[in-house]
């Protein structure tokens, strides 16, 4: 799907130290686009992103607020951002595509999920894309193209059909998964990397088994997925799968808790944790002696 937005034109310059009376200004046009062949969920639904935040920074990394623009994403058009900049001055531009209201973007160098009252509870709303330019010095009118990619890793959980059937046979329906891991919770769009200190994060995610995950040559029933800011590296993930007994008025309770070590998380990549996540087979080895013992063991009743 081609994703884009209407052209933007700025009539004037920013009112800050970068603009000096009499300096010549020129138009620098950026054409940004999301990848053409992308889907946001295992089930194959369309993207939720509908806004692109475009921001220009001076040579010291300070955002020029007058040049910030939030662009609507329109099917079939490129994202056009065309600020007027001062010749012979140095700038940098950053882009952040998201569903409107999903992230705090007041500071493009410290972007985080919105939380608390009014924040989205739908994990798919946190799909996002970003990219930034290197510093450049303006010499004249210019046109540049840039492609956005996901700054987040997507962690997907899938279980075998036999595992899901076994849980249901035991009287449970999975309802949610609590995912715990240690990672960063903010992103610097100007530098293209996570920011802050890694800390413990907890995500409570609803279960939906409508989709599927293909890993290698095997296909699994999708349980849930979530997006996390991540630098390249491995983490420990603790999963608590919860469910309700198939009886009227049942309350949610823990089905099982599993800890998975050395889980790789990389920006713009899927990480799949798949297998028999909820049940396992207990193997009993039964042996029989070739002779009876000296006496019977009797239990009167």
Rosetta blueprint (number, residue, H / E / L):
1 X L
2 X L
3 X E
4 X E
5 X L
6 X L
7 X L
8 X L
9 X L
10 X L
11 X L
12 X L
13 X L
14 X L
15 X L
16 X L
17 X L
18 X L
19 X L
20 X L
21 X L
22 X L
23 X L
24 X L
25 X E
26 X E
27 X E
28 X E
29 X E
30 X E
31 X E
32 X E
33 X E
34 X E
35 X L
36 X L
37 X L
38 X L
39 X L
40 X L
41 X L
42 X L
43 X L
44 X L
45 X L
46 X L
47 X L
48 X L
49 X L
50 X L
51 X E
52 X E
53 X E
54 X E
55 X E
56 X E
57 X E
58 X E
59 X L
60 X L
61 X L
62 X L
63 X E
64 X L
65 X H
66 X H
67 X H
68 X L
69 X E
70 X E
71 X E
72 X E
73 X L
74 X E
75 X E
76 X L
77 X L
78 X L
79 X E
80 X E
81 X E
82 X E
83 X E
84 X E
85 X E
86 X E
87 X L
88 X L
89 X L
90 X E
91 X E
92 X E
93 X E
94 X E
95 X E
96 X E
97 X E
98 X E
99 X L
100 X L
101 X L
102 X L
103 X E
104 X E
105 X L
106 X L
107 X L
108 X L
109 X L
110 X L
111 X E
112 X E
113 X E
114 X L
115 X L
116 X L
117 X L
118 X L
119 X L
120 X L
121 X L
122 X L
123 X H
124 X H
125 X H
126 X H
127 X L
128 X E
129 X E
130 X E
131 X E
132 X E
133 X L
134 X L
135 X L
136 X E
137 X E
138 X L
139 X L
140 X L
141 X L
142 X E
143 X E
144 X E
145 X E
146 X E
147 X E
148 X E
149 X E
150 X L
151 X L
152 X E
153 X E
154 X E
155 X E
156 X E
157 X E
158 X E
159 X E
160 X L
161 X H
162 X H
163 X H
164 X H
165 X H
166 X H
167 X H
168 X H
169 X H
170 X L
171 X L
172 X E
173 X E
174 X E
175 X E
176 X E
177 X E
178 X E
179 X E
180 X E
181 X E
182 X E
183 X E
184 X L
185 X L
186 X E
187 X E
188 X E
189 X L
190 X L
191 X L
192 X L
193 X E
194 X E
195 X E
196 X L
197 X L
198 X L
199 X E
200 X E
201 X E
202 X E
203 X E
204 X E
205 X E
206 X E
207 X L
208 X L
209 X L
210 X L
211 X L
212 X E
213 X E
214 X E
215 X E
216 X L
217 X L
218 X E
219 X E
220 X E
221 X E
222 X E
223 X E
224 X E
225 X E
226 X E
227 X E
228 X E
229 X E
230 X L
231 X L
232 X L
233 X E
234 X E
235 X E
236 X E
237 X E
238 X E
239 X E
240 X E
241 X E
242 X E
243 X E
244 X E
245 X E
246 X L
247 X L
248 X L
249 X L
250 X L
251 X L
252 X L
253 X E
254 X E
255 X E
256 X E
257 X E
258 X E
259 X E
260 X E
261 X E
262 X E
263 X E
264 X E
265 X E
266 X L
267 X L
268 X L
269 X L
270 X E
271 X E
272 X E
273 X E
274 X E
275 X E
276 X L
277 X L
278 X L
279 X L
280 X L
281 X L
282 X L
283 X L
284 X L
285 X L
286 X L
287 X L
288 X L
289 X L
290 X L
291 X L
292 X L
293 X L
294 X L
295 X L
296 X L
297 X L
298 X L
299 X L
300 X L
301 X L
